[in-house]
């Protein structure tokens, strides 16, 4: 289960976050510190690498750049996250130490200890921050849940896809993603 850092009356800031040197990975959401230990499962890791590789291959030669955790994404003075996989199309957001501002696309891979945070706190944070596409992958149940910002800046209910389905991503210019490649199921 995600643990929260030692109690503090006010919320943590990016400055607090940057001062922690305890060998553990943390995220700040609304000033609350979430411990990201232990490391994810092998299946979680493989799915993340598969999606990162897919983005890297398809975005080659295009202005958007893919990243994989751990990379800090600073969204506000009280919000620093490390998405599993993400892409940034604005090069001014990419600094030598971190990403400053919302990525264009984010993938979070659920694990038993992070599911609630990914589907509640992170979804709300990504929506507020203007992440255009937010993809949640369920490695145990083998599904994808895709949220896209609408004209009013809201995600809505999202679209659900099964392990042998495909869907289009705006970040890829409308190219389809086949979940069989991501989850390594089924086959042709």
N, C-alpha and C positions, 0 to 999 in steps of 0.2 A: 504494500500500500504506500502511496506517496506520503512522505512525511514533510512537515513544514518546519522550517528553521526555527531556532529559539524564539520564544515570544518577544514581541516588541510592541509598544503601544501605538506607534505610528507605522506607516507602510514603508517598506524598503524602497530604495531608489536604485537607479543604474549605478550611481557612485558606490553604494553599498555592495551591490552585486560584483562590481569590478574589483573590490577589495578582498573578496573571499578567495582564499588560497588553501582549500582543504582537500584538494584532490578529487572532489565530487563534482558532478554536474547538477546545476540548478537552473530553474526558470523562474522569472517573476511575472506574475499575472495580477494586475491591479495592486501591485505592491506586496503581494503575498508570495513567499518563496516556496517553491516546490522542488523537492529532491528528486532527481531523475535516476537514482540508483535503485536496483542493480541494473547492469547492462541488459539490453533487450535479448530476447530469445534468438536462436539461430534462424528460425523461420522469419521472424520480424526483420532481422538483418538481411536475409536473402531477398525478401520482397522489396526492401528499401533499395538494395543494390540493383535489382532488376528495374525498378522504376527510374532510378537515377541514370542507369545505362540507356534506357529508352529515351529519356529526355536529352541526354548528352548527344546521342546519335542524331536525333531528329532536330535538335537546335543548333547543330554544328553549322557555322557560317551565317547564323542569324544573330540579331542583336541581343537576344535573351540568353542568360547564362544560368545553368543548373548548379545546385549545391546539394550536399548531403551532410547530415549532422556528424559531428558537432560544429556548428557555425552559429555564432550569436546574431540574432536579428533584434535590433533595438527599435521598438515600435513607439515608445513614449518614455518619459522619465520614470515610470513605474512598471514598464512591460518589456521584458527581454525573454525571448523564446529561442529554442533550438529545434525547428521543425525537422522531421525525418528527411524530407526531400523538399526542395523548393526551387523556384526560378525567379530571377530578377531581370527585367528588361530595361531598366533605367540605370546606366553605368554610374551615374553620380551617387547612387545609393550604396555602391560597393566601395568600402574603404579597406585599407590593409588589415584592420583588426576585426571588422564586423560589417553587417549590413545595417544601414541607417534608413529605416522606413519600411513600408509594407512591400513584401514580394508580390509578384503578379499571380503566382500560383504556389500553393502549399499542399503537401501530402503529409498526413499523420497516419501512422500505422498503429492500430489499437493494440494494447496489451492489457491484461487484467488490472494492472495497477494504474493505468492512465486513461482508460476508456471514458470514464465520467468527465474527467478534466478536458479531454480532447473534444468530446461532444457537447460540452456545456461551456466551460470557461474559455477554451481556445476558440471555439466556433464564434462566440460572442466577440472576443477580442479581434479575430481576423475580420469579421464583418465590420466592426467599428473602425478598424484600421484601413479598410478598403482593399483587402485581398480579393481579387476578381474571381478566382476559382479556388475552392477549398475541397480537396479530395480526402476522404477518410477511407482507409482500407482495413477490413476485418480479416486478419490472417487465420483465425480459427474457423469462422463460418464461411470464409471465402466470398466476401461481397465488397462492393465499392459503394460509397455514398458521396455523390457529387453535389456541391453547393456552388451556385453562381450568383454574383451580385446582380440584382435587378436594377431598373432605372432609378429606383428610390434608395439604393444602397443597402438592400436587405437580401438575405439568402433564401428565405422561404423554406419549404419542407425538404428540398433536395431530391435528387433522382437516385434510385437504387438499381444496381447492376449485379448480376450473378457472375460466377467464376468463368463462364464460357461466353460472356457477352462482350460487346464492344461499345464504346462511346467516343464522342468527339470532344476535343479540348480546344478552347480558344487559344491557349498558349502555344499550341501546335498549328495554328492557322486552320483549325477545323479537321485536322487529321485524326483518324480513329486510333484508339488504344484498345488492343485486344487483351482482356484480362487473363487469358490463358498464358500469355507471355509473362505477365506480372506474377501470377500465382503458380506458374509452372504446372498446370493441370490440363487434362484433355490432350488434344493434339490433333494435328492434321496428318 
